[in-house]
Amino acid sequence: MIESEVKVTNQFGVSALSFDAFKEIVINDYKIACESRQASLLGRREVLTGKAKFGIFGDGKEIAQIAMAKAFKNGDWRAGYYRDQTFMFATGMSTILEFFAQLYANPDTDFDPASAGRQMNCHYATRSLNDDGTWKNLAEMKNCSSDISTTGGQMARLVGLAQASKLFRNNPELEYLRNFSVNGNEVAFGTIGNGSTSEGVFFEAINAAGVMQVPMAISIWDDAYAISVPAELQTTKQDISEILKGFQRDEKGEGYEIFKVKGWDYPGLCETYETAIQICRTKHVPVMIHVVEMTQPQGHSTSGSHERYKAAHRLEWEKEYDCLLQMRKWMIESAIATDEQLDEIEDDAKIYVRHCQKKAWADFNIAIKAETDQLNKLLSATGNDEVQALSRALDSTVDPSRRDVMVTARRAIRILRNDQYDAKTQLVAWYQEQLAVNRERYNSKLFTDGVDSPLRVPVVAPEYEPDARLVDGREVLNACFDANFMRDPRIVAFGEDVGAIGDVNQGFAGLQVKFGTNRIFDTGIRENTIAGQGIGLAMRGLKPIAEIQYLDYLVYALTVLTDDLASLSYRTKAGQKSPVIVRTRGHRLEGIWHSGSPLGMILGSLRGMHICVPRNMTQAAGLYNTLLRGDEPALVIESLNGYRLKEKLPANVGDFTVPLGKAEVVLEGNDITVVSYGSTLRVVQEAAVELEKLDIRIEIIDPQTLLPFDTEQVCLASLRKTNKLLVVDEDLPGAASAFILQQILEVQNGYYYLDSQPQTLTAVDHRPPYGSDGDYFSKPSVDDVIEKVYHILSESNPGKFPKMW
């Protein structure tokens, strides 16, 4: 471990600089730090006066972030947490004006380019995409991946951002992607608070980066607390770098270079970051910078005061070792500036930050003021006294919100519910227009919806030779992956057992030998960072397939997938994208942890990802072909018991496509519509054979994807014919089956065509026990489907279908 010393360093290029030029650099650093501190102080006041909802700030961390910013170059990436405002200002990736725009939740990307008001303050992102969803030149800009609030959550993505540099450096096939990499020489900078190093994802990510030896530079801001919990209750030995000494690089060159430096030591910080990042960038190894003795002058956030949990002596120490105060003292002692000069800098910072705050508040309110004026004019035209009172109340509201405007409009329309005249018509028209505008402001871009959306990929039907071979389903997948890897060098695949043995079900068998370990490789058992690798690689222009070995274990990656991947396009308003495909397998097998179908959990957690549930490997291949030509994230769940079932091998196995959201009528019938998916659909198909012997012809529909679901309303068309509906699902009662019913009955208005109660047939409400008997008694069987369908028809036509018992 390398400890810093207080000394002037060659980071400033002293030998090449005059003392005046050196002073100018230092004074400018102090200016940025003072402005950032004033933004924190004023931001807190804006929350406490009610102009903003919540505030969390980077005060006390300024000087370390100034030092880190000096080492940050074009092409580099940041994956950090919500105290890095000074770093963002120093690198030019954000401004104080944008800081306040986000604090006020301005929904316009011109003012808050990071999140369009969708994230709390100090959640940063640069815009990687053009308006049409295509990539900008990321190699010529400084890049910040979108922050998330979950502590430690940024670590998984950081691994992938760093690994991308290694792949760009080591794979000559990627040299043409010059808008994504500067010959693989980028560093992925990560930041995390000391408390968050207790998270499992931190240790997963640290281990993964150490194993892979990727250029990842993780900075740990250590102020000895995690909100109110002190380090002695958080970290063994109260020192994260101390307990991670085993990761220190050895004589073989494996591991991390670990540095420790004090957060108030400006020259020591500058030297440490210059040294650490130079090692990281040139030797392509991970480094860790543990910045200790930091302070947090305003406490954790606006939700409370740190005086409640910090002892008096700690508070006194924090005042004395405030990094700005210590830098000021050093500057005076080093004859860099006088008291009077520094006072002027601090006064100017207050004036400048107040100017930015006022402008951001005015920018935020100008559009709302225009909407308020429009509405009041419309309300006045109604001539209704009660409506006029609403108008006066809105007009007297100090700084009305957009919510106030819309609440007033809706109340007025309710008051005028029995009236019909032009003024009301104009009011309703304005309200409906505002609904559309506000949907775009607050509800848009769950997906990027750009020119490369998978929904725009042309549909290509599978083609079969007259003598098409019947092969195992796994061979169809293998041929599909082979063809796609030949077609597009950006595609990589990884996960547990994916590389050397070609995955546990042989979908990648032999492909690592053919395409190399830079493109198909194994990982450790670490689902969180497998997902994170995929996110980071995809954000840097690659096309990763990240494998989670079994669907039951997706839950171990769920925090990263739901908090980070699924929300990425939405929380940046299509400013960033990560077209990673998460590949897994599930459904019918045997045993509590190898037969899961937790689609209810998935549907509730992964809005913002396409959820694909192919019934066989040919359909899975078609979905992969579509997704690999698109640019949006997806989860593909292969049928675990289908790898050795025989399927015809398409002649165009790498080119045919299955469109997302396109349901398929697998079997036509007139008596009842049965909707199912995945492995259970084959159970329904078997039941259809037996039902036909009972003179019952069911219509089977496979939605193929649950998100999106049946965009052409195939289910509705079927209900018009059969007037009866059964959803067969191996998830628990009220889970995916409830979603499917909601889509058919409510979204598609299918209830209009029912002449009997819609029903579901699901697994029982526990996971299936081991063995074939366990499967039979816990998940829908052929017999269950036959009897359920028969009973539904018996209720409507007992003469033709008398009760069985």
ABEGO torsion letter per residue (X at the ends): XBBBBBBBBAAAGAAABBAAAAAAAAAAAAAAAAAAAAAAAAAAAAAAAGABABBBBABGAAAAAAAAAAABBBGBBBBBBAAAAAAAAAAGABBAAAAAAAAAGBABAAABAAAGGABBBGBBBBBABBAAGBBBBAAABBBBBBBBABBGAAAAAAAAAAAAAAAAAABAAAAABAAABBGGABBBBBBBBAAAAABAAAAAAAAAAAAAGBBBBBBBBBAGBBEABBAAAABBGGBAAAAAAAABBBAAGBEBBBBBBBAABAAAAAAAAAAAAAAAAAAGBBBBBBBBGBBBAAEABAABBAAAABBAAAAAAAAAABAAAAAAAAAAAAGABBAAAAAAAAAAAAAAAAAAAAAAAAAAAAAAAAAAAAAAAAAAAAGBAAAAAAAAAAAABBGBBAAAAAAAAAAAAAAAAABBBAAAAAAAAAAAAAAAAAAAAAABGABAGBAABAAABBBBBBBBBAABBBBBAAAAAAAAAAAAAAABAABBBBEBGABAAGEAAGAABGAAAAAEAAABBBBBBBAAAAAAAAAAAAAAGBBBBBBBABAAAAAAAAAAAAAAAAAAAAAAGGABBBBBBBBBBBEBBBEAAAABBBAAAAAAAABGBBBBBBABAAAAAAAAAAAAABABBBBBBBBAAAAABBBBBBABAAABBBBBGBBBBABBBAABBBBBBEAAAAAAAAAAAAAAAAGBBBBBBBAGBAOBBGAAGAAAAAAAAAGBBBBBBABBBGBAAAAAAAAAAAAAGAAAABABBBBBBBBBABBBBBEAAAAAAABBBAAAAAAAAAAAAAAABAAABBBAX
